[in-house]
Amino acid sequence: MKNKKMSIIAALVAVFLIIGLATAFLTSTTKQPNPQPSPPETMELTPSSTTDQEGQNITEPPSSTDRFEGMYTFSVQVAEGRELTIVLDSTEPQEEYFSVDQVLVYEGEELIQTILPEDVPAVEDHAWDGLYVNQNSAVGEPDIRDLNFDGAEDFGLLAVSSYPHNVPYSYFLWNQETDRFAYGFTLCGSGALEIDLQNRQLIEEEHDVLGSYETVYAYAEDGSLQKQ
């Protein structure tokens, strides 16, 4: 009898073991698969950005067009194939008329010179208020010409805030030795200043109550401009 009871108990244990193994097998086969990781988010870059080797954003320097946007600019050719950009900086809105706080000279992306109104020495023979631009006017725009007969273009800027007749300009001449512009002189400029290439002279026309008259200038050996 005792052996019979032991056989029954062993059979029951075996049945429970079989049921447990079957349950574990079914559970493992019906288990949901692990979700796949979502792809990393793509970093969107603005046109003016890029990334370095570590994936960090790098802002590219603004182009000349962006840098000078809204500023008055013009070009001056100082040698064959060499053109400089002149930028007139002002705290005033650059609409029709504005004063110039500083003249910035660029060669490509490089700033090579800054000219301030106070760099102009005292002007005695003509009125002088500072440096200005009067756009879309018969007189008032920058005057860009070779004024000292060296083949490089120079430039002049309006030097008075108001002008009924005579209109002084302050002229800056390109110096081939220093590779910079230097203040040259202040004369009635734009259409009132004629260049005589044959005689290498400048002819200034002025007006007063008696009419108009001309003054002739020529360069001395030291490069200074002298009345003739």
MOFENPE-V710173 format. One record per backbone hydrogen bond with DSSP energy under -0.5 kcal/mol. CO is the residue of the C=O (numbers start at 1). NH is the residue of the N-H. If there is no record, write none. Layout:
((CO	NH) (CO	NH))
This chain:
((1	5) (2	6) (3	7) (4	8) (5	9) (6	10) (7	11) (8	12) (9	13) (10	14) (11	15) (12	16) (13	17) (14	18) (15	19) (16	20) (17	21) (18	22) (19	23) (20	24) (21	25) (22	26) (23	27) (24	28) (25	29) (26	30) (42	44) (46	49) (48	60) (50	58) (52	55) (56	52) (58	50) (58	60) (63	67) (64	68) (66	69) (68	71) (72	88) (74	86) (76	78) (76	84) (77	153) (79	82) (81	83) (82	78) (82	79) (84	76) (84	86) (85	87) (85	106) (86	74) (87	89) (87	104) (88	72) (89	101) (89	102) (93	95) (96	135) (98	133) (99	101) (101	117) (102	89) (102	104) (103	115) (104	87) (104	106) (105	112) (105	113) (106	85) (106	108) (107	110) (110	107) (110	112) (113	105) (115	103) (116	119) (117	120) (119	121) (122	124) (131	100) (132	158) (133	98) (133	135) (134	137) (140	134) (141	140) (142	144) (143	145) (143	156) (145	147) (145	154) (154	145) (155	172) (156	143) (157	170) (158	132) (159	129) (159	130) (166	168) (167	189) (168	159) (169	171) (169	187) (170	157) (171	184) (171	185) (172	155) (173	182) (174	176) (175	179) (175	180) (180	175) (182	173) (185	171) (187	169) (189	192) (190	193) (192	194) (192	205) (194	196) (194	203) (195	197) (196	200) (196	201) (200	219) (201	196) (202	204) (202	217) (203	194) (204	215) (206	213) (208	211) (211	208) (213	206) (215	204) (216	228) (217	202) (218	226) (220	223) (224	220) (226	218))
